[in-house]
C-alpha cells in the first residue's frame, strides 16, 4: 500500500499495480482493511471496478497515463540533466503507459 501511495508522487514508481496488489492481499488477509480500502473516496471505485469487472474504466486509464506523462516529462525537462537518465525515465514512462493501454477497458462503473 505504501509503495502505491509513494508511486502517486514519485515519477517512475507505478501506483496502480501496487494498489491492486494491496487490495488483493487485504481481501485475503484482512476483511476490515479491504473494506477500508474499498471505502476510500479516491481509490475505492477504481479497485471495485477492477475486482468486479476485471479492468479499468477509460477515464481511469487516461487519467493515469496523463499523470505518468506529466510526471516523467517534468522529471526529464527539469529534474535530470544526464542524457542516459533521461532516456531511462522515458523508457520507464512509456512502459507504464503501454501497461495501462494493455489492461482491459471496461464500461463506466455504476456502483451505488
C-alpha positions in Angstrom: 0.0 0.0 0.0 2.8 2.4 0.9 4.6 1.8 -2.4 1.3 2.6 -4.2 0.9 5.9 -2.3 4.6 6.7 -3.0 4.1 5.9 -6.7 1.4 8.7 -6.8 4.1 11.3 -6.1 7.4 9.7 -7.3 8.0 9.6 -11.1 8.9 6.1 -12.3 7.3 4.2 -9.5 3.9 2.8 -10.5 0.8 3.3 -8.4 -1.9 1.1 -9.8 -0.2 -2.3 -9.6 0.9 -1.8 -6.0 -2.6 -0.6 -5.0 -4.3 -3.6 -6.8 -1.8 -5.9 -5.1 -2.6 -4.3 -1.7 -6.3 -4.8 -2.4 -5.8 -8.4 -3.2 -3.7 -9.0 -0.1 -6.2 -7.2 2.1 -9.0 -9.2 0.6 -7.2 -12.5 1.6 -5.7 -11.3 4.9 -8.0 -8.7 6.5 -11.6 -8.1 5.6 -11.6 -4.9 7.7 -8.5 -3.5 5.8 -10.0 -4.5 2.5 -13.3 -2.8 3.3 -11.4 0.4 4.4 -9.6 0.4 1.1 -12.9 0.0 -0.9 -14.5 2.9 1.1 -11.6 5.2 0.2 -13.1 8.1 -1.8 -10.3 8.1 -4.5 -9.1 4.6 -4.7 -12.3 2.6 -3.8 -14.1 3.0 -7.1 -11.0 2.0 -9.1 -10.4 -1.1 -7.0 -14.1 -2.0 -7.1 -14.2 -1.8 -10.8 -11.1 -3.9 -11.1 -12.5 -6.6 -8.7 -16.0 -6.7 -10.2 -15.3 -6.1 -13.9 -11.6 -7.2 -14.3 -10.4 -3.9 -15.8 -10.2 -0.2 -15.6 -12.5 2.5 -17.0 -11.3 4.5 -19.9 -11.3 7.6 -17.6 -9.0 5.9 -15.1 -6.6 4.8 -17.8 -6.5 8.2 -19.5 -6.0 10.0 -16.1 -3.3 7.6 -15.1 -1.5 7.9 -18.5 -1.6 11.7 -18.4 -0.2 11.7 -14.8 2.6 9.4 -15.9 3.4 11.5 -18.9 3.4 14.8 -16.9 5.5 13.4 -14.0 8.0 11.8 -16.3 8.1 14.8 -18.6 8.7 17.2 -15.8 11.5 15.0 -14.5 13.1 14.8 -17.9 12.9 18.5 -18.5 13.7 20.0 -15.1 14.9 17.2 -12.8 17.5 15.2 -14.7 20.5 16.5 -16.6 22.3 13.3 -17.6 21.1 12.1 -21.0 21.3 8.4 -20.0 18.9 9.0 -17.1 16.6 11.0 -19.3 16.4 8.0 -21.7 15.8 5.6 -18.8 13.0 7.8 -17.5 11.5 8.0 -21.0 11.6 4.2 -21.3 10.1 3.7 -17.8 7.3 6.2 -18.6 6.5 4.6 -21.9 6.4 1.2 -20.4 3.9 2.4 -17.8 1.7 3.9 -20.5 1.9 0.7 -22.5 1.0 -1.4 -19.5 -2.0 0.8 -18.9 -3.1 0.6 -22.5 -2.9 -3.2 -22.4 -5.1 -3.6 -19.3 -8.8 -4.4 -20.1 -11.0 -1.4 -20.6 -14.5 -1.7 -19.0 -17.6 0.4 -19.2 -18.3 3.2 -16.7 -18.7 1.8 -13.2 -22.2 2.1 -11.7 -21.7 1.5 -8.1 -24.1 2.7 -5.5 
